[in-house]
């Protein structure tokens, strides 16, 4: 369901959107597509930050596991 809303944008931004190829159909389609893309980007960044926090929290344990595994390697 689409809901009509009002937003304020700079004339420069509107001019730039209007100059884009017709594949974006109209301003509303372009802005909705851009908003969804930005939301996906924010969610990926949040997930990456959570993953990094987990790796950093477990770094000492993971490093010990790697060191232990390397101890079992045989020189060639």
PDB file of N, H, CA, C and O in Angstrom:
ATOM      1  N   UNK A   1       0.840  -1.175   0.000  1.00  0.00           N
ATOM      2  CA  UNK A   1       0.000   0.000   0.000  1.00  0.00           C
ATOM      3  C   UNK A   1       0.884   1.236   0.000  1.00  0.00           C
ATOM      4  O   UNK A   1       1.825   1.335   0.787  1.00  0.00           O
ATOM      5  N   UNK A   2       0.592   2.141  -0.848  1.00  0.00           N
ATOM      6  H   UNK A   2      -0.173   2.062  -1.488  1.00  0.00           H
ATOM      7  CA  UNK A   2       1.329   3.394  -0.941  1.00  0.00           C
ATOM      8  C   UNK A   2       0.579   4.476  -0.169  1.00  0.00           C
ATOM      9  O   UNK A   2      -0.650   4.550  -0.203  1.00  0.00           O
ATOM     10  N   UNK A   3       1.345   5.310   0.526  1.00  0.00           N
ATOM     11  H   UNK A   3       2.343   5.251   0.553  1.00  0.00           H
ATOM     12  CA  UNK A   3       0.769   6.414   1.289  1.00  0.00           C
ATOM     13  C   UNK A   3       1.418   7.696   0.794  1.00  0.00           C
ATOM     14  O   UNK A   3       2.643   7.790   0.710  1.00  0.00           O
ATOM     15  N   UNK A   4       0.613   8.657   0.476  1.00  0.00           N
ATOM     16  H   UNK A   4      -0.382   8.580   0.545  1.00  0.00           H
ATOM     17  CA  UNK A   4       1.126   9.943   0.007  1.00  0.00           C
ATOM     18  C   UNK A   4       1.679  10.715   1.200  1.00  0.00           C
ATOM     19  O   UNK A   4       1.056  10.788   2.259  1.00  0.00           O
ATOM     20  N   UNK A   5       2.877  11.294   0.998  1.00  0.00           N
ATOM     21  H   UNK A   5       3.383  11.234   0.138  1.00  0.00           H
ATOM     22  CA  UNK A   5       3.508  12.065   2.060  1.00  0.00           C
ATOM     23  C   UNK A   5       4.167  13.288   1.449  1.00  0.00           C
ATOM     24  O   UNK A   5       4.267  13.404   0.228  1.00  0.00           O
ATOM     25  N   UNK A   6       4.607  14.178   2.282  1.00  0.00           N
ATOM     26  H   UNK A   6       4.526  14.083   3.274  1.00  0.00           H
ATOM     27  CA  UNK A   6       5.262  15.389   1.809  1.00  0.00           C
ATOM     28  C   UNK A   6       6.632  15.474   2.463  1.00  0.00           C
ATOM     29  O   UNK A   6       6.759  15.338   3.680  1.00  0.00           O
ATOM     30  N   UNK A   7       7.665  15.701   1.640  1.00  0.00           N
ATOM     31  H   UNK A   7       7.562  15.811   0.652  1.00  0.00           H
ATOM     32  CA  UNK A   7       9.015  15.884   2.161  1.00  0.00           C
ATOM     33  C   UNK A   7       9.619  17.124   1.502  1.00  0.00           C
ATOM     34  O   UNK A   7       9.151  17.579   0.458  1.00  0.00           O
ATOM     35  N   UNK A   8      10.639  17.648   2.114  1.00  0.00           N
ATOM     36  H   UNK A   8      11.019  17.279   2.963  1.00  0.00           H
ATOM     37  CA  UNK A   8      11.315  18.816   1.579  1.00  0.00           C
ATOM     38  C   UNK A   8      12.697  18.406   1.108  1.00  0.00           C
ATOM     39  O   UNK A   8      13.491  17.866   1.878  1.00  0.00           O
ATOM     40  N   UNK A   9      12.980  18.663  -0.158  1.00  0.00           N
ATOM     41  H   UNK A   9      12.335  19.102  -0.784  1.00  0.00           H
ATOM     42  CA  UNK A   9      14.271  18.332  -0.757  1.00  0.00           C
ATOM     43  C   UNK A   9      14.821  19.563  -1.461  1.00  0.00           C
ATOM     44  O   UNK A   9      14.076  20.469  -1.834  1.00  0.00           O
ATOM     45  N   UNK A  10      16.124  19.581  -1.634  1.00  0.00           N
ATOM     46  H   UNK A  10      16.730  18.846  -1.331  1.00  0.00           H
ATOM     47  CA  UNK A  10      16.728  20.715  -2.333  1.00  0.00           C
ATOM     48  C   UNK A  10      16.382  20.657  -3.821  1.00  0.00           C
ATOM     49  O   UNK A  10      16.156  19.586  -4.384  1.00  0.00           O
ATOM     50  N   UNK A  11      16.348  21.812  -4.426  1.00  0.00           N
ATOM     51  H   UNK A  11      16.532  22.682  -3.968  1.00  0.00           H
ATOM     52  CA  UNK A  11      16.083  21.893  -5.868  1.00  0.00           C
ATOM     53  C   UNK A  11      17.174  21.155  -6.638  1.00  0.00           C
ATOM     54  O   UNK A  11      16.901  20.505  -7.648  1.00  0.00           O
ATOM     55  N   UNK A  12      18.416  21.260  -6.153  1.00  0.00           N
ATOM     56  H   UNK A  12      18.638  21.787  -5.333  1.00  0.00           H
ATOM     57  CA  UNK A  12      19.536  20.586  -6.812  1.00  0.00           C
ATOM     58  C   UNK A  12      19.328  19.075  -6.846  1.00  0.00           C
ATOM     59  O   UNK A  12      19.571  18.436  -7.870  1.00  0.00           O
ATOM     60  N   UNK A  13      18.873  18.495  -5.711  1.00  0.00           N
ATOM     61  H   UNK A  13      18.676  19.014  -4.879  1.00  0.00           H
ATOM     62  CA  UNK A  13      18.625  17.054  -5.673  1.00  0.00           C
ATOM     63  C   UNK A  13      17.507  16.674  -6.644  1.00  0.00           C
ATOM     64  O   UNK A  13      17.632  15.699  -7.385  1.00  0.00           O
ATOM     65  N   UNK A  14      16.425  17.434  -6.642  1.00  0.00           N
ATOM     66  H   UNK A  14      16.323  18.226  -6.041  1.00  0.00           H
ATOM     67  CA  UNK A  14      15.323  17.142  -7.559  1.00  0.00           C
ATOM     68  C   UNK A  14      15.763  17.240  -9.019  1.00  0.00           C
ATOM     69  O   UNK A  14      15.373  16.413  -9.842  1.00  0.00           O
ATOM     70  N   UNK A  15      16.559  18.233  -9.336  1.00  0.00           N
ATOM     71  H   UNK A  15      16.876  18.905  -8.667  1.00  0.00           H
ATOM     72  CA  UNK A  15      17.061  18.374 -10.708  1.00  0.00           C
ATOM     73  C   UNK A  15      17.913  17.168 -11.091  1.00  0.00           C
ATOM     74  O   UNK A  15      17.805  16.651 -12.203  1.00  0.00           O
ATOM     75  N   UNK A  16      18.750  16.730 -10.175  1.00  0.00           N
ATOM     76  H   UNK A  16      18.838  17.151  -9.272  1.00  0.00           H
ATOM     77  CA  UNK A  16      19.613  15.579 -10.440  1.00  0.00           C
ATOM     78  C   UNK A  16      18.788  14.318 -10.648  1.00  0.00           C
ATOM     79  O   UNK A  16      19.064  13.542 -11.563  1.00  0.00           O
ATOM     80  N   UNK A  17      17.775  14.105  -9.807  1.00  0.00           N
ATOM     81  H   UNK A  17      17.551  14.735  -9.064  1.00  0.00           H
ATOM     82  CA  UNK A  17      16.888  12.944  -9.970  1.00  0.00           C
ATOM     83  C   UNK A  17      16.187  13.003 -11.320  1.00  0.00           C
ATOM     84  O   UNK A  17      16.068  11.992 -12.012  1.00  0.00           O
ATOM     85  N   UNK A  18      15.731  14.180 -11.686  1.00  0.00           N
ATOM     86  H   UNK A  18      15.828  15.001 -11.124  1.00  0.00           H
ATOM     87  CA  UNK A  18      15.004  14.341 -12.949  1.00  0.00           C
ATOM     88  C   UNK A  18      15.894  14.084 -14.166  1.00  0.00           C
ATOM     89  O   UNK A  18      15.393  13.743 -15.238  1.00  0.00           O
ATOM     90  N   UNK A  19      17.203  14.245 -14.010  1.00  0.00           N
ATOM     91  H   UNK A  19      17.610  14.522 -13.140  1.00  0.00           H
ATOM     92  CA  UNK A  19      18.132  14.025 -15.124  1.00  0.00           C
ATOM     93  C   UNK A  19      18.487  12.548 -15.304  1.00  0.00           C
ATOM     94  O   UNK A  19      19.105  12.186 -16.305  1.00  0.00           O
ATOM     95  N   UNK A  20      18.111  11.700 -14.364  1.00  0.00           N
ATOM     96  H   UNK A  20      17.609  11.994 -13.551  1.00  0.00           H
ATOM     97  CA  UNK A  20      18.440  10.282 -14.452  1.00  0.00           C
ATOM     98  C   UNK A  20      17.662   9.608 -15.577  1.00  0.00           C
ATOM     99  O   UNK A  20      16.631  10.110 -16.024  1.00  0.00           O
ATOM    100  N   UNK A  21      18.175   8.459 -16.027  1.00  0.00           N
ATOM    101  H   UNK A  21      19.012   8.052 -15.663  1.00  0.00           H
ATOM    102  CA  UNK A  21      17.459   7.739 -17.090  1.00  0.00           C
ATOM    103  C   UNK A  21      16.038   7.364 -16.664  1.00  0.00           C
ATOM    104  O   UNK A  21      15.733   7.316 -15.472  1.00  0.00           O
ATOM    105  N   UNK A  22      15.195   7.105 -17.620  1.00  0.00           N
ATOM    106  H   UNK A  22      15.443   7.143 -18.588  1.00  0.00           H
ATOM    107  CA  UNK A  22      13.795   6.807 -17.366  1.00  0.00           C
ATOM    108  C   UNK A  22      13.564   5.471 -16.669  1.00  0.00           C
ATOM    109  O   UNK A  22      12.424   5.138 -16.348  1.00  0.00           O
ATOM    110  N   UNK A  23      14.618   4.705 -16.429  1.00  0.00           N
ATOM    111  H   UNK A  23      15.544   4.977 -16.690  1.00  0.00           H
ATOM    112  CA  UNK A  23      14.446   3.400 -15.765  1.00  0.00           C
ATOM    113  C   UNK A  23      13.875   3.555 -14.364  1.00  0.00           C
ATOM    114  O   UNK A  23      13.357   2.591 -13.800  1.00  0.00           O
ATOM    115  N   UNK A  24      13.960   4.750 -13.795  1.00  0.00           N
ATOM    116  H   UNK A  24      14.380   5.533 -14.254  1.00  0.00           H
ATOM    117  CA  UNK A  24      13.439   4.976 -12.445  1.00  0.00           C
ATOM    118  C   UNK A  24      11.998   5.477 -12.459  1.00  0.00           C
ATOM    119  O   UNK A  24      11.447   5.789 -11.404  1.00  0.00           O
ATOM    120  N   UNK A  25      11.387   5.557 -13.627  1.00  0.00           N
ATOM    121  H   UNK A  25      11.835   5.303 -14.484  1.00  0.00           H
ATOM    122  CA  UNK A  25       9.980   5.887 -13.809  1.00  0.00           C
ATOM    123  C   UNK A  25       9.606   7.291 -13.335  1.00  0.00           C
ATOM    124  O   UNK A  25       9.162   8.113 -14.136  1.00  0.00           O
ATOM    125  N   UNK A  26       9.778   7.571 -12.055  1.00  0.00           N
ATOM    126  H   UNK A  26      10.138   6.904 -11.404  1.00  0.00           H
ATOM    127  CA  UNK A  26       9.403   8.884 -11.520  1.00  0.00           C
ATOM    128  C   UNK A  26      10.153   9.122 -10.213  1.00  0.00           C
ATOM    129  O   UNK A  26      10.866   8.242  -9.730  1.00  0.00           O
ATOM    130  N   UNK A  27       9.990  10.300  -9.652  1.00  0.00           N
ATOM    131  H   UNK A  27       9.411  11.014 -10.044  1.00  0.00           H
ATOM    132  CA  UNK A  27      10.693  10.655  -8.410  1.00  0.00           C
ATOM    133  C   UNK A  27      10.335   9.717  -7.264  1.00  0.00           C
ATOM    134  O   UNK A  27      11.214   9.291  -6.515  1.00  0.00           O
ATOM    135  N   UNK A  28       9.068   9.397  -7.123  1.00  0.00           N
ATOM    136  H   UNK A  28       8.354   9.743  -7.731  1.00  0.00           H
ATOM    137  CA  UNK A  28       8.644   8.534  -6.013  1.00  0.00           C
ATOM    138  C   UNK A  28       9.316   7.171  -6.093  1.00  0.00           C
ATOM    139  O   UNK A  28       9.816   6.656  -5.093  1.00  0.00           O
ATOM    140  N   UNK A  29       9.323   6.591  -7.292  1.00  0.00           N
ATOM    141  H   UNK A  29       8.917   7.009  -8.104  1.00  0.00           H
ATOM    142  CA  UNK A  29       9.948   5.283  -7.474  1.00  0.00           C
ATOM    143  C   UNK A  29      11.437   5.354  -7.149  1.00  0.00           C
ATOM    144  O   UNK A  29      11.972   4.492  -6.452  1.00  0.00           O
ATOM    145  N   UNK A  30      12.098   6.392  -7.664  1.00  0.00           N
ATOM    146  H   UNK A  30      11.663   7.092  -8.230  1.00  0.00           H
ATOM    147  CA  UNK A  30      13.528   6.551  -7.399  1.00  0.00           C
ATOM    148  C   UNK A  30      13.806   6.686  -5.906  1.00  0.00           C
ATOM    149  O   UNK A  30      14.685   6.009  -5.373  1.00  0.00           O
ATOM    150  N   UNK A  31      13.062   7.556  -5.230  1.00  0.00           N
ATOM    151  H   UNK A  31      12.347   8.106  -5.663  1.00  0.00           H
ATOM    152  CA  UNK A  31      13.311   7.792  -3.811  1.00  0.00           C
ATOM    153  C   UNK A  31      13.002   6.551  -2.975  1.00  0.00           C
ATOM    154  O   UNK A  31      13.716   6.274  -2.011  1.00  0.00           O
ATOM    155  N   UNK A  32      11.966   5.805  -3.318  1.00  0.00           N
ATOM    156  H   UNK A  32      11.387   6.030  -4.101  1.00  0.00           H
ATOM    157  CA  UNK A  32      11.671   4.576  -2.576  1.00  0.00           C
ATOM    158  C   UNK A  32      12.773   3.545  -2.803  1.00  0.00           C
ATOM    159  O   UNK A  32      13.205   2.884  -1.859  1.00  0.00           O
ATOM    160  N   UNK A  33      13.228   3.405  -4.038  1.00  0.00           N
ATOM    161  H   UNK A  33      12.877   3.942  -4.805  1.00  0.00           H
ATOM    162  CA  UNK A  33      14.316   2.476  -4.346  1.00  0.00           C
ATOM    163  C   UNK A  33      15.581   2.865  -3.579  1.00  0.00           C
ATOM    164  O   UNK A  33      16.257   2.006  -3.013  1.00  0.00           O
ATOM    165  N   UNK A  34      15.893   4.141  -3.565  1.00  0.00           N
ATOM    166  H   UNK A  34      15.344   4.839  -4.025  1.00  0.00           H
ATOM    167  CA  UNK A  34      17.087   4.623  -2.862  1.00  0.00           C
ATOM    168  C   UNK A  34      16.963   4.409  -1.355  1.00  0.00           C
ATOM    169  O   UNK A  34      17.935   4.030  -0.702  1.00  0.00           O
ATOM    170  N   UNK A  35      15.794   4.645  -0.808  1.00  0.00           N
ATOM    171  H   UNK A  35      15.004   4.953  -1.338  1.00  0.00           H
ATOM    172  CA  UNK A  35      15.596   4.462   0.635  1.00  0.00           C
ATOM    173  C   UNK A  35      15.766   3.001   1.020  1.00  0.00           C
ATOM    174  O   UNK A  35      16.429   2.698   2.012  1.00  0.00           O
ATOM    175  N   UNK A  36      15.172   2.084   0.244  1.00  0.00           N
ATOM    176  H   UNK A  36      14.634   2.330  -0.561  1.00  0.00           H
ATOM    177  CA  UNK A  36      15.327   0.654   0.552  1.00  0.00           C
ATOM    178  C   UNK A  36      16.779   0.214   0.438  1.00  0.00           C
ATOM    179  O   UNK A  36      17.248  -0.586   1.248  1.00  0.00           O
ATOM    180  N   UNK A  37      17.494   0.725  -0.555  1.00  0.00           N
ATOM    181  H   UNK A  37      17.113   1.374  -1.212  1.00  0.00           H
ATOM    182  CA  UNK A  37      18.915   0.382  -0.709  1.00  0.00           C
ATOM    183  C   UNK A  37      19.710   0.882   0.492  1.00  0.00           C
ATOM    184  O   UNK A  37      20.593   0.181   0.986  1.00  0.00           O
ATOM    185  N   UNK A  38      19.408   2.073   0.958  1.00  0.00           N
ATOM    186  H   UNK A  38      18.691   2.643   0.557  1.00  0.00           H
ATOM    187  CA  UNK A  38      20.118   2.623   2.111  1.00  0.00           C
ATOM    188  C   UNK A  38      19.791   1.841   3.380  1.00  0.00           C
ATOM    189  O   UNK A  38      20.673   1.612   4.208  1.00  0.00           O
ATOM    190  N   UNK A  39      18.552   1.434   3.539  1.00  0.00           N
ATOM    191  H   UNK A  39      17.836   1.619   2.866  1.00  0.00           H
ATOM    192  CA  UNK A  39      18.162   0.629   4.698  1.00  0.00           C
ATOM    193  C   UNK A  39      18.908  -0.702   4.684  1.00  0.00           C
ATOM    194  O   UNK A  39      19.388  -1.150   5.725  1.00  0.00           O
ATOM    195  N   UNK A  40      19.014  -1.347   3.506  1.00  0.00           N
ATOM    196  H   UNK A  40      18.625  -0.983   2.660  1.00  0.00           H
ATOM    197  CA  UNK A  40      19.782  -2.603   3.408  1.00  0.00           C
ATOM    198  C   UNK A  40      21.237  -2.370   3.795  1.00  0.00           C
ATOM    199  O   UNK A  40      21.837  -3.189   4.492  1.00  0.00           O
ATOM    200  N   UNK A  41      21.801  -1.262   3.346  1.00  0.00           N
ATOM    201  H   UNK A  41      21.314  -0.597   2.780  1.00  0.00           H
ATOM    202  CA  UNK A  41      23.190  -0.927   3.671  1.00  0.00           C
ATOM    203  C   UNK A  41      23.356  -0.744   5.184  1.00  0.00           C
ATOM    204  O   UNK A  41      24.325  -1.239   5.759  1.00  0.00           O
ATOM    205  N   UNK A  42      22.442  -0.053   5.819  1.00  0.00           N
ATOM    206  H   UNK A  42      21.655   0.349   5.351  1.00  0.00           H
ATOM    207  CA  UNK A  42      22.515   0.151   7.273  1.00  0.00           C
ATOM    208  C   UNK A  42      22.409  -1.172   8.021  1.00  0.00           C
ATOM    209  O   UNK A  42      23.139  -1.397   8.986  1.00  0.00           O
ATOM    210  N   UNK A  43      21.511  -2.041   7.588  1.00  0.00           N
ATOM    211  H   UNK A  43      20.918  -1.858   6.804  1.00  0.00           H
ATOM    212  CA  UNK A  43      21.350  -3.346   8.244  1.00  0.00           C
ATOM    213  C   UNK A  43      22.598  -4.197   8.087  1.00  0.00           C
ATOM    214  O   UNK A  43      23.008  -4.870   9.032  1.00  0.00           O
ATOM    215  N   UNK A  44      23.219  -4.178   6.885  1.00  0.00           N
ATOM    216  H   UNK A  44      22.886  -3.631   6.117  1.00  0.00           H
ATOM    217  CA  UNK A  44      24.465  -4.929   6.687  1.00  0.00           C
ATOM    218  C   UNK A  44      25.568  -4.387   7.590  1.00  0.00           C
ATOM    219  O   UNK A  44      26.341  -5.157   8.160  1.00  0.00           O
ATOM    220  N   UNK A  45      25.641  -3.070   7.721  1.00  0.00           N
ATOM    221  H   UNK A  45      25.013  -2.444   7.259  1.00  0.00           H
ATOM    222  CA  UNK A  45      26.662  -2.461   8.574  1.00  0.00           C
ATOM    223  C   UNK A  45      26.429  -2.829  10.039  1.00  0.00           C
ATOM    224  O   UNK A  45      27.386  -3.080  10.772  1.00  0.00           O
ATOM    225  N   UNK A  46      25.171  -2.865  10.471  1.00  0.00           N
ATOM    226  H   UNK A  46      24.393  -2.662   9.876  1.00  0.00           H
ATOM    227  CA  UNK A  46      24.860  -3.266  11.846  1.00  0.00           C
ATOM    228  C   UNK A  46      25.250  -4.725  12.079  1.00  0.00           C
ATOM    229  O   UNK A  46      25.811  -5.052  13.125  1.00  0.00           O
ATOM    230  N   UNK A  47      24.961  -5.598  11.125  1.00  0.00           N
ATOM    231  H   UNK A  47      24.505  -5.333  10.276  1.00  0.00           H
ATOM    232  CA  UNK A  47      25.316  -7.016  11.255  1.00  0.00           C
ATOM    233  C   UNK A  47      26.826  -7.181  11.280  1.00  0.00           C
ATOM    234  O   UNK A  47      27.354  -7.964  12.070  1.00  0.00           O
ATOM    235  N   UNK A  48      27.527  -6.449  10.419  1.00  0.00           N
ATOM    236  H   UNK A  48      27.098  -5.813   9.777  1.00  0.00           H
ATOM    237  CA  UNK A  48      28.985  -6.522  10.395  1.00  0.00           C
ATOM    238  C   UNK A  48      29.573  -6.064  11.726  1.00  0.00           C
ATOM    239  O   UNK A  48      30.538  -6.657  12.208  1.00  0.00           O
ATOM    240  N   UNK A  49      29.013  -5.030  12.319  1.00  0.00           N
ATOM    241  H   UNK A  49      28.229  -4.548  11.927  1.00  0.00           H
ATOM    242  CA  UNK A  49      29.492  -4.539  13.614  1.00  0.00           C
ATOM    243  C   UNK A  49      29.249  -5.580  14.703  1.00  0.00           C
ATOM    244  O   UNK A  49      30.104  -5.788  15.564  1.00  0.00           O
ATOM    245  N   UNK A  50      28.079  -6.241  14.671  1.00  0.00           N
ATOM    246  H   UNK A  50      27.384  -6.073  13.972  1.00  0.00           H
ATOM    247  CA  UNK A  50      27.808  -7.302  15.654  1.00  0.00           C
ATOM    248  C   UNK A  50      28.777  -8.464  15.477  1.00  0.00           C
ATOM    249  O   UNK A  50      29.302  -8.997  16.454  1.00  0.00           O
ATOM    250  N   UNK A  51      29.013  -8.857  14.213  1.00  0.00           N
ATOM    251  H   UNK A  51      28.586  -8.424  13.419  1.00  0.00           H
ATOM    252  CA  UNK A  51      29.937  -9.959  13.942  1.00  0.00           C
ATOM    253  C   UNK A  51      31.344  -9.619  14.414  1.00  0.00           C
ATOM    254  O   UNK A  51      32.020 -10.451  15.019  1.00  0.00           O
ATOM    255  N   UNK A  52      31.781  -8.402  14.140  1.00  0.00           N
ATOM    256  H   UNK A  52      31.231  -7.725  13.649  1.00  0.00           H
ATOM    257  CA  UNK A  52      33.117  -7.979  14.562  1.00  0.00           C
ATOM    258  C   UNK A  52      33.228  -7.982  16.080  1.00  0.00           C
ATOM    259  O   UNK A  52      34.262  -8.369  16.625  1.00  0.00           O
ATOM    260  N   UNK A  53      32.183  -7.556  16.761  1.00  0.00           N
ATOM    261  H   UNK A  53      31.343  -7.242  16.319  1.00  0.00           H
ATOM    262  CA  UNK A  53      32.197  -7.546  18.224  1.00  0.00           C
ATOM    263  C   UNK A  53      32.338  -8.970  18.758  1.00  0.00           C
ATOM    264  O   UNK A  53      33.076  -9.200  19.716  1.00  0.00           O
ATOM    265  N   UNK A  54      31.641  -9.923  18.151  1.00  0.00           N
ATOM    266  H   UNK A  54      31.041  -9.736  17.373  1.00  0.00           H
ATOM    267  CA  UNK A  54      31.739 -11.325  18.572  1.00  0.00           C
ATOM    268  C   UNK A  54      33.147 -11.843  18.336  1.00  0.00           C
ATOM    269  O   UNK A  54      33.724 -12.493  19.207  1.00  0.00           O
ATOM    270  N   UNK A  55      33.707 -11.561  17.160  1.00  0.00           N
ATOM    271  H   UNK A  55      33.238 -11.033  16.452  1.00  0.00           H
ATOM    272  CA  UNK A  55      35.072 -12.022  16.861  1.00  0.00           C
ATOM    273  C   UNK A  55      36.085 -11.410  17.826  1.00  0.00           C
ATOM    274  O   UNK A  55      36.983 -12.099  18.311  1.00  0.00           O
ATOM    275  N   UNK A  56      35.936 -10.116  18.101  1.00  0.00           N
ATOM    276  H   UNK A  56      35.207  -9.557  17.707  1.00  0.00           H
ATOM    277  CA  UNK A  56      36.866  -9.470  19.027  1.00  0.00           C
ATOM    278  C   UNK A  56      36.744 -10.039  20.437  1.00  0.00           C
ATOM    279  O   UNK A  56      37.745 -10.204  21.134  1.00  0.00           O
ATOM    280  N   UNK A  57      35.529 -10.336  20.849  1.00  0.00           N
ATOM    281  H   UNK A  57      34.716 -10.202  20.283  1.00  0.00           H
ATOM    282  CA  UNK A  57      35.311 -10.884  22.185  1.00  0.00           C
ATOM    283  C   UNK A  57      35.920 -12.282  22.300  1.00  0.00           C
ATOM    284  O   UNK A  57      36.395 -12.672  23.366  1.00  0.00           O
ATOM    285  N   UNK A  58      35.902 -13.034  21.191  1.00  0.00           N
ATOM    286  H   UNK A  58      35.516 -12.716  20.325  1.00  0.00           H
ATOM    287  CA  UNK A  58      36.391 -14.414  21.199  1.00  0.00           C
ATOM    288  C   UNK A  58      37.805 -14.544  20.636  1.00  0.00           C
ATOM    289  O   UNK A  58      38.285 -15.663  20.454  1.00  0.00           O
ATOM    290  N   UNK A  59      38.475 -13.441  20.360  1.00  0.00           N
ATOM    291  H   UNK A  59      38.084 -12.533  20.508  1.00  0.00           H
ATOM    292  CA  UNK A  59      39.776 -13.460  19.693  1.00  0.00           C
ATOM    293  C   UNK A  59      40.801 -14.293  20.454  1.00  0.00           C
ATOM    294  O   UNK A  59      41.507 -15.094  19.842  1.00  0.00           O
ATOM    295  N   UNK A  60      40.900 -14.126  21.765  1.00  0.00           N
ATOM    296  H   UNK A  60      40.326 -13.475  22.262  1.00  0.00           H
ATOM    297  CA  UNK A  60      41.898 -14.873  22.519  1.00  0.00           C
ATOM    298  C   UNK A  60      41.667 -16.377  22.393  1.00  0.00           C
ATOM    299  O   UNK A  60      42.611 -17.134  22.164  1.00  0.00           O
ATOM    300  N   UNK A  61      40.436 -16.806  22.539  1.00  0.00           N
ATOM    301  H   UNK A  61      39.669 -16.192  22.725  1.00  0.00           H
ATOM    302  CA  UNK A  61      40.114 -18.229  22.422  1.00  0.00           C
ATOM    303  C   UNK A  61      40.418 -18.739  21.009  1.00  0.00           C
ATOM    304  O   UNK A  61      41.019 -19.802  20.850  1.00  0.00           O
ATOM    305  N   UNK A  62      40.011 -17.998  20.002  1.00  0.00           N
ATOM    306  H   UNK A  62      39.523 -17.135  20.131  1.00  0.00           H
ATOM    307  CA  UNK A  62      40.249 -18.416  18.623  1.00  0.00           C
ATOM    308  C   UNK A  62      41.740 -18.489  18.312  1.00  0.00           C
ATOM    309  O   UNK A  62      42.185 -19.403  17.619  1.00  0.00           O
ATOM    310  N   UNK A  63      42.509 -17.538  18.817  1.00  0.00           N
ATOM    311  H   UNK A  63      42.148 -16.795  19.380  1.00  0.00           H
ATOM    312  CA  UNK A  63      43.957 -17.562  18.608  1.00  0.00           C
ATOM    313  C   UNK A  63      44.597 -18.769  19.290  1.00  0.00           C
ATOM    314  O   UNK A  63      45.518 -19.371  18.739  1.00  0.00           O
ATOM    315  N   UNK A  64      44.124 -19.126  20.472  1.00  0.00           N
ATOM    316  H   UNK A  64      43.376 -18.637  20.920  1.00  0.00           H
ATOM    317  CA  UNK A  64      44.623 -20.320  21.154  1.00  0.00           C
ATOM    318  C   UNK A  64      44.310 -21.578  20.355  1.00  0.00           C
ATOM    319  O   UNK A  64      45.144 -22.479  20.263  1.00  0.00           O
ATOM    320  N   UNK A  65      43.110 -21.644  19.776  1.00  0.00           N
ATOM    321  H   UNK A  65      42.434 -20.912  19.851  1.00  0.00           H
ATOM    322  CA  UNK A  65      42.732 -22.797  18.957  1.00  0.00           C
ATOM    323  C   UNK A  65      43.642 -22.927  17.740  1.00  0.00           C
ATOM    324  O   UNK A  65      44.069 -24.032  17.407  1.00  0.00           O
ATOM    325  N   UNK A  66      43.938 -21.836  17.084  1.00  0.00           N
ATOM    326  H   UNK A  66      43.591 -20.938  17.354  1.00  0.00           H
ATOM    327  CA  UNK A  66      44.811 -21.863  15.912  1.00  0.00           C
ATOM    328  C   UNK A  66      46.218 -22.279  16.317  1.00  0.00           C
ATOM    329  O   UNK A  66      46.842 -23.097  15.640  1.00  0.00           O
ATOM    330  N   UNK A  67      46.715 -21.730  17.401  1.00  0.00           N
ATOM    331  H   UNK A  67      46.208 -21.066  17.950  1.00  0.00           H
ATOM    332  CA  UNK A  67      48.056 -22.085  17.873  1.00  0.00           C
ATOM    333  C   UNK A  67      48.129 -23.571  18.189  1.00  0.00           C
ATOM    334  O   UNK A  67      49.113 -24.229  17.852  1.00  0.00           O
ATOM    335  N   UNK A  68      47.111 -24.100  18.823  1.00  0.00           N
ATOM    336  H   UNK A  68      46.311 -23.565  19.097  1.00  0.00           H
ATOM    337  CA  UNK A  68      47.069 -25.532  19.143  1.00  0.00           C
ATOM    338  C   UNK A  68      47.053 -26.368  17.866  1.00  0.00           C
ATOM    339  O   UNK A  68      47.778 -27.358  17.768  1.00  0.00           O
ATOM    340  N   UNK A  69      46.238 -25.983  16.891  1.00  0.00           N
ATOM    341  H   UNK A  69      45.650 -25.179  16.970  1.00  0.00           H
ATOM    342  CA  UNK A  69      46.160 -26.726  15.632  1.00  0.00           C
ATOM    343  C   UNK A  69      47.488 -26.682  14.890  1.00  0.00           C
ATOM    344  O   UNK A  69      47.898 -27.681  14.300  1.00  0.00           O
ATOM    345  N   UNK A  70      48.158 -25.547  14.911  1.00  0.00           N
ATOM    346  H   UNK A  70      47.824 -24.736  15.390  1.00  0.00           H
ATOM    347  CA  UNK A  70      49.447 -25.427  14.229  1.00  0.00           C
ATOM    348  C   UNK A  70      50.512 -26.291  14.901  1.00  0.00           C
ATOM    349  O   UNK A  70      51.457 -26.723  14.242  1.00  0.00           O
ATOM    350  N   UNK A  71      50.375 -26.544  16.180  1.00  0.00           N
ATOM    351  H   UNK A  71      49.607 -26.193  16.715  1.00  0.00           H
ATOM    352  CA  UNK A  71      51.347 -27.370  16.888  1.00  0.00           C
ATOM    353  C   UNK A  71      51.333 -28.809  16.378  1.00  0.00           C
ATOM    354  O   UNK A  71      52.325 -29.521  16.529  1.00  0.00           O
ATOM    355  N   UNK A  72      50.237 -29.245  15.783  1.00  0.00           N
ATOM    356  H   UNK A  72      49.431 -28.666  15.660  1.00  0.00           H
ATOM    357  CA  UNK A  72      50.131 -30.602  15.277  1.00  0.00           C
ATOM    358  C   UNK A  72      50.684 -30.763  13.856  1.00  0.00           C
ATOM    359  O   UNK A  72      50.772 -31.881  13.349  1.00  0.00           O
ATOM    360  N   UNK A  73      51.047 -29.673  13.228  1.00  0.00           N
ATOM    361  H   UNK A  73      50.975 -28.765  13.640  1.00  0.00           H
ATOM    362  CA  UNK A  73      51.569 -29.767  11.869  1.00  0.00           C
ATOM    363  C   UNK A  73      52.976 -30.340  11.879  1.00  0.00           C
ATOM    364  O   UNK A  73      53.776 -30.096  12.782  1.00  0.00           O
ATOM    365  N   UNK A  74      53.238 -31.099  10.853  1.00  0.00           N
ATOM    366  H   UNK A  74      52.588 -31.297  10.119  1.00  0.00           H
ATOM    367  CA  UNK A  74      54.548 -31.726  10.708  1.00  0.00           C
ATOM    368  C   UNK A  74      55.337 -30.975   9.640  1.00  0.00           C
ATOM    369  O   UNK A  74      54.810 -30.653   8.575  1.00  0.00           O
ATOM    370  N   UNK A  75      56.574 -30.706   9.931  1.00  0.00           N
ATOM    371  H   UNK A  75      57.003 -30.967  10.796  1.00  0.00           H
ATOM    372  CA  UNK A  75      57.433 -30.022   8.954  1.00  0.00           C
ATOM    373  C   UNK A  75      57.666 -30.934   7.757  1.00  0.00           C
ATOM    374  O   UNK A  75      57.843 -32.141   7.921  1.00  0.00           O
ATOM    375  N   UNK A  76      57.666 -30.373   6.574  1.00  0.00           N
ATOM    376  H   UNK A  76      57.523 -29.393   6.441  1.00  0.00           H
ATOM    377  CA  UNK A  76      57.889 -31.165   5.360  1.00  0.00           C
ATOM    378  C   UNK A  76      59.338 -31.193   4.957  1.00  0.00           C
ATOM    379  O   UNK A  76      59.688 -31.817   3.956  1.00  0.00           O
TER     380      UNK A  76
END
